[in-house]
Amino acid sequence: MNWSVAEAKQRFSEVVRATQEGPQLIYNRGKLVAGVVPAEYLQEFLSWREQKEGPSIADAFGELRRICAEEGYEIELPAREDRANLFANDLP
């Protein structure tokens, strides 16, 4: 069922009970702003998101830094050099 924000606030207990039938959508001025779902749906979503996300590249680099620090590795970076910019030649 669809609810307006005001209606959902006034009848919150009913909105929660209605989740047994399915997600309850809450609208504000015709725009979907929220949904109330059964707890099982939320648990499934949270499990899916946790599996999908996994570690980021930032996490991987953080782990690499930690390992390097523990093992005493030092990464030598070559000095930066200016390179020719072929696109700069095409500017008016």
N, C-alpha and C positions, 0 to 999 in steps of 0.2 A: 504494500500500500504506500501511497505517497502522502507526505505530511508537510504542512507549512511549519516554519520554525516556531511560530506562536502556538500552533496546535500541538506540536511535539513537546513543547515546554509544559503546557497545561496537562497533557495526557501522557507523560513520560512512562509511567508504569504500563500503560496500555501499549505504547510503542515497543517497550522491552518484551512484553508478552507476545506481541505479534511477530517477533523474530522467529518464533517457532514455525511460522508459515513461510518465512523467507526474509531476505534483507528488507529493511524499512528505509525508504529514501526520504530525505528531508530537503525541502526546497525553500529558497528565499527569493521572492519576486520572480518566480519561474525558473530560477537557476539552481541546479543541484549543488548543495553545499555540504551535505553529510549523509552518512548512511549508518544505520545500526544493524549489525549482523550477529548471528548466533556465535557463541564463543568458539564452537568447533571450526567455523569458517575462519575466524581470526587465528586460531592455532595453526590451521593448515597454511594460511598465508604467511605467518611468521616463520614456519619451518621452511617453506619454499624460498622465502627471501634470504634466509640464512644460508641455505644451500647454494643459491644463485650468486650471492655476493662474493663469498670467499675472500681471500686476502687481496688487497689492492697492490699495485706496483709500488706504491709508497711503503706499504708494509714489507714488501720483499726487499726494497733498498734499506729499510730500517734494520731488518734482520741481517742483511749483508754487512752493514756498518757494525752491528753488534758482534758478529763473528770475526770480522777483521780486527776489532779492538781486542777481543779475547785472545786471538791467535798472534797478535802483535804484527799483523800485516800493515804495510804502508803502501798506498797506491801512489805512484809518482805520476803526476799529470804533466804532459809536455806544456811548454810555454805557449800561450796563444799567439797566433800570427794573423795579421790582416790578410785577407784573400781578395782577389779581384772580384768585383760584383758586376756580373754581366748585365744585370737588369739596370744598374745605374747609368749605363751608357745609352739606354733607350729612352731616358727621361727627356722631356722637351727643355 
